[in-house]
Amino acid sequence: MLYIRSLAFNLVFYVNLIVQMILWTPYYFLSPRHRAWFVPKFWSRTSLWLHDKIAGTRSDITGLENLPEGSFILAPKHQSFWDAIAFFPLLQDPLYILKRELTWIPFFGWYIMKMRMIPVDRGSRSKALKQVVASTRQEMARNPRQLIIYPEGTRRAPGDEPAYKYGIVELYAQLGVPVVPVAHVAGLYWPRRKFMRFPGTIKARFLPPIPPGLGKDEFMDRLIGETEAACDQLLIEASRAPNPPPMPPTAAKRLAELAAAKAKA
């Protein structure tokens, strides 16, 4: 049954994407940008609804009171495709950094460019970072926007060793806006590079914002420390759920480390 529900959700998920992209096209491209945001946000909400109804996986996102007014950086853990679609419907005018090649895809690329996302060319990281900072500063000067950036870059398994990249530090230092860390363990339920979708409740938490103006080392220490501590707590909660999802080796190892640390305390 688990396999059938996973198969059904994956199929319906992509059908929902294609159908909505086609049906909403006239409204989306003829509407002002602030109204057109309804379309991708509606798609995201329906996708999470289907995830609940077909795969049996609820989404529980808390800490909305920690989202500042105006421009800020949202810094979620990156474990799953779930965290790519779950947060932006809760933001006023989200902004993504993405590979320029994605803008070349028919329909999908046109949708991206309508929302003035920031495409970057592959190549020199330092050059790309300068381009991102300049483009983001320009967008935030036009109107308040919320930059979504994954500090670790690529998806990592739940409980894996943190591997935060320097880019988030430079953006924080140069943009002068708050950073809101986001903790979750969605990879337990919607694993990366896996077909299966496991039932339960994905819990995610917007943490208190880190104010602008801190030194780079202090900021990085706070970002990693606060995010990882919250993720550890969510991992423990998931493992103690009435019907816990399968624990990958990284999660099992981290749980053992946390149990050992608690025993020594």
C-alpha positions in Angstrom: 0.0 0.0 0.0 2.8 2.4 0.8 4.3 1.8 -2.6 1.0 2.4 -4.3 0.4 5.6 -2.4 3.9 6.8 -3.3 3.3 6.0 -7.0 0.0 7.7 -7.0 1.3 10.8 -5.4 4.3 11.1 -7.7 2.1 10.7 -10.7 -0.6 13.2 -9.5 2.1 15.7 -8.4 3.5 16.1 -11.9 0.1 16.0 -13.6 -1.0 18.8 -11.2 2.1 20.9 -12.2 1.6 20.5 -15.9 -2.1 21.0 -15.9 -2.1 24.1 -13.7 0.8 25.6 -15.7 -1.2 25.3 -18.9 -4.6 26.3 -17.5 -3.3 29.4 -15.6 -1.1 30.7 -18.4 -3.5 33.4 -19.7 -4.2 34.8 -16.2 -0.6 34.5 -15.1 1.0 36.4 -18.0 -1.8 39.0 -18.4 -1.9 39.9 -14.7 0.4 42.3 -12.8 3.2 40.5 -11.1 1.8 40.9 -7.6 -1.4 39.3 -8.6 0.2 36.6 -10.7 1.9 35.3 -7.6 -1.4 33.6 -6.8 -0.7 30.9 -9.4 2.6 29.4 -8.1 1.4 29.8 -4.5 -1.9 28.0 -5.3 0.0 25.2 -7.0 2.3 24.8 -4.0 -0.7 24.7 -1.6 -2.5 22.1 -3.8 0.7 20.0 -4.0 0.9 19.9 -0.2 -2.8 19.1 0.0 -2.3 16.2 -2.4 0.8 15.1 -0.3 -1.5 14.9 2.7 -4.5 13.2 1.1 -2.6 10.7 -1.1 0.7 10.0 0.7 -0.7 10.7 4.2 1.9 13.3 4.9 0.8 16.5 6.7 2.8 19.7 6.7 3.0 21.7 9.9 5.0 24.9 9.6 5.2 27.0 12.8 7.0 30.2 13.8 5.3 32.6 11.4 5.5 35.3 14.0 9.3 35.3 13.5 9.0 36.5 9.9 10.0 40.2 9.8 8.3 42.9 7.8 9.9 43.9 4.5 13.0 42.4 3.1 14.9 39.5 4.7 16.8 36.3 3.9 15.1 33.0 4.5 17.7 30.3 5.2 16.1 26.8 5.3 17.7 23.4 5.6 17.8 21.7 2.2 16.8 18.0 2.4 14.0 17.5 0.0 12.0 18.9 -2.9 9.4 19.6 -0.2 11.4 22.5 1.2 11.6 24.0 -2.3 7.8 24.4 -2.5 6.6 24.6 1.1 7.8 28.0 2.3 7.3 30.5 -0.6 3.5 30.6 -0.3 4.0 32.1 3.2 6.1 35.0 1.9 4.9 38.3 0.4 7.3 38.4 -2.6 9.9 35.6 -2.5 13.1 35.7 -4.6 15.1 32.7 -5.7 18.6 32.3 -7.1 18.7 29.6 -9.8 20.8 28.3 -12.7 20.3 30.3 -15.9 19.6 27.1 -17.8 16.3 26.7 -16.0 15.0 29.9 -17.6 15.4 28.2 -21.0 12.7 25.5 -20.3 9.4 26.3 -22.1 6.6 27.5 -19.8 8.6 26.8 -16.6 11.4 29.3 -17.6 8.8 31.9 -18.6 7.0 31.5 -15.3 10.4 32.1 -13.5 11.3 35.2 -15.4 7.8 36.7 -14.8 8.6 36.8 -11.1 12.1 38.4 -11.6 14.1 35.6 -10.1 17.9 35.8 -10.3 19.5 33.5 -12.8 23.2 33.0 -12.6 25.8 31.5 -15.0 27.9 28.5 -14.1 31.5 29.3 -13.7 33.5 31.4 -11.2 31.9 31.3 -7.8 33.2 34.7 -6.8 31.8 36.3 -10.0 28.5 34.6 -9.5 28.3 35.8 -5.9 29.0 39.4 -6.9 26.2 39.1 -9.5 23.8 37.7 -7.0 24.5 40.4 -4.4 24.1 43.2 -7.0 20.9 41.7 -8.4 19.4 41.0 -5.0 20.2 44.5 -3.7 18.5 45.9 -6.8 15.4 43.8 -6.3 15.1 44.7 -2.6 15.5 48.4 -3.5 12.6 48.2 -5.9 10.2 46.7 -3.3 10.5 44.5 -0.2 11.4 40.9 -1.2 12.4 37.8 0.7 15.4 36.0 -0.6 15.2 32.2 -0.1 18.7 30.7 -0.1 19.8 27.2 1.2 23.0 27.8 3.2 24.3 24.3 2.5 23.7 24.6 -1.2 22.7 21.0 -2.1 20.3 18.6 -0.5 21.7 16.7 2.5 20.2 13.7 4.4 18.5 14.2 7.8 21.1 14.1 10.6 24.1 14.5 8.2 27.0 16.6 9.2 26.3 20.3 8.6 28.1 21.8 5.5 27.2 25.5 5.4 28.7 27.5 2.5 30.3 30.9 2.7 27.8 32.5 0.3 25.1 33.1 3.0 27.7 35.0 5.1 28.5 37.3 2.2 24.9 38.0 1.4 24.1 38.7 5.1 27.1 41.1 5.4 26.4 43.0 2.2 22.6 43.2 2.1 22.1 44.3 5.7 18.8 42.5 6.3 17.8 39.9 8.9 18.2 36.2 8.3 15.5 33.8 9.4 16.8 30.2 9.8 14.4 27.4 9.1 14.6 24.0 10.7 12.9 20.8 9.5 13.5 17.1 8.8 11.4 16.8 5.6 14.0 14.4 4.2 12.6 11.7 6.4 9.2 11.8 4.7 10.1 13.0 1.2 13.7 11.7 0.8 16.1 13.1 -1.8 16.6 11.0 -4.9 14.0 8.4 -3.6 10.7 7.4 -5.0 9.0 6.6 -1.7 6.8 9.0 0.3 6.3 8.2 3.9 3.3 9.1 6.0 3.4 11.3 9.1 3.8 15.0 9.8 6.6 17.1 8.4 7.3 19.7 11.1 9.2 22.9 10.1 9.9 25.9 12.2 10.8 29.5 11.4 13.4 30.5 14.0 13.8 34.0 15.5 15.6 36.2 13.0 19.3 36.9 13.3 19.6 40.7 13.1 21.9 42.5 10.6 25.2 43.9 11.7 26.9 41.0 13.4 30.4 40.0 12.5 30.7 37.2 9.9 32.0 34.6 12.3 29.4 35.4 14.9 26.6 35.3 12.3 27.8 31.9 11.0 28.1 30.4 14.5 24.6 31.6 15.3 23.1 30.3 12.0 24.6 26.9 12.3 24.1 26.5 16.1 20.5 27.6 16.2 19.4 25.8 13.0 21.1 22.5 13.9 19.8 22.5 17.5 16.3 23.0 16.2 16.7 20.2 13.6 18.0 17.9 16.3 14.9 18.5 18.4 12.6 17.9 15.3 14.5 14.7 14.5 14.0 13.4 18.1 10.3 14.3 17.8 10.0 12.4 14.5 11.7 9.3 15.9 9.2 9.3 18.8 6.1 9.7 16.7 3.5 6.9 16.9 4.4 5.8 13.4 7.9 7.1 12.8 9.4 7.2 9.3 12.4 5.0 8.4 15.6 6.5 9.7 18.4 6.7 7.2 21.9 5.9 8.5 22.7 9.6 9.0 19.6 10.1 11.2 20.2 7.0 13.2 23.8 8.0 13.9 22.8 11.5 14.9 20.1 10.1 17.3 22.6 7.9 18.9 25.0 10.8 19.3 22.3 12.9 20.9 21.3 10.0 23.3 24.9 9.5 24.3 25.4 13.3 25.0 22.2 13.3 27.1 23.4 10.3 29.1 26.6 12.0 29.9 25.0 15.3 31.0 
